[in-house]
Amino acid sequence: MIEVAGLTKHYGSRTAVFDLTFTVRPGKVTGFLGPNGAGKSTTMRMILGLDRPTRGTATVAGRRCADFPDPLREVGALLDAGAIHGGRTARNHLLQLAQGNRVPAARVEEVLSLVGLAGAAKHRVKGFSLGMRQRLGIAAALLGDPPVLILDEPVNGLDPEGIHWIRQLLRGLAQEGRTVLVSSHLMSEMALSADHLVVIGKGRLLADMPMAEFVERHSRQAVHVATPRPAELHALLERADLAYEVVESAPDQGVFEVRDAGAATVGDLAATAGVPLHQLFTQRASLEDAYLTLTADSTEFRTGAGAQPTGGGA
Ligand code: ADP
């Protein structure tokens, strides 16, 4: 188990992480999600004992990582894969790590095949693509067969096949009962691989809950309704005091999105007034939308106008 309590990190006057408290449990993939600059890497470095917290604590299995005699056998980590020394071969890089952590040399061959780098074992790392470096970094994380894994943006630089592979790998590691903490700035990535979500923005905790609950709580629901007599539907919705929006892409067809009522309410309302409906269905906002809404105030750099559709009458 990874336990983070009141974890805070200031860099000069800059607050990278503020009062974070959460627990990462075994047997699950926990997604650590947040926009770029949210403080994910800083938090992971503090958990791994590579950075000193200004306040608070981070422990793995009840101990500080810095106190582990053979850290690779306790916690496997992938941080900055680009930072691997380039002159060595993949095999030598892993052999050196294995020696320093009392891991048998035979394990090096095992992890090389596990990550699909057996054929490139004798090649120097400097010729590796970012995707191959990521795989090598993952091989290093798995070297000590650790019960806890901490991976910072592991899909970075991987092609679609590699991304699929990483997802399966994370699932498998969690199913074996390991504790898996994996960061990403992409909700789409987490939606497919995480069982539990910890979301941060500007160093602060925004959500900590099972993926299913996050979906339930944060995805907005809207009723999509189309009528050949839009003026009448307008009037009905206004009178019933329901928040709605006219879908601009279909102005002639009288397509509306109603925010705070179910399909039955809207359908009944139209039926009672004799207004014909050509479409009536419930639409869930995508998880991506939910994530963007949650983190909207904590994104450092925004692109575009950032216009958010708002409810309310036209
Ligand atoms: P993330 O991993 O979520 O993208 P980081 O943990 O890398 O976020 O960064 C969080 C914040 O801390 C950012 O504003 C970043 O600029 C700042 N930061 C990170 N490391 C340092 C450092 N060594 N010195 C100064 N500021 C830093």
Residues whose N, C-alpha, C, O or C-beta is under 5 A from the ligand:
A	BS01	ADP	Y11 A16 P35 N36 G37 A38 G39 K40 S41 T42 T43
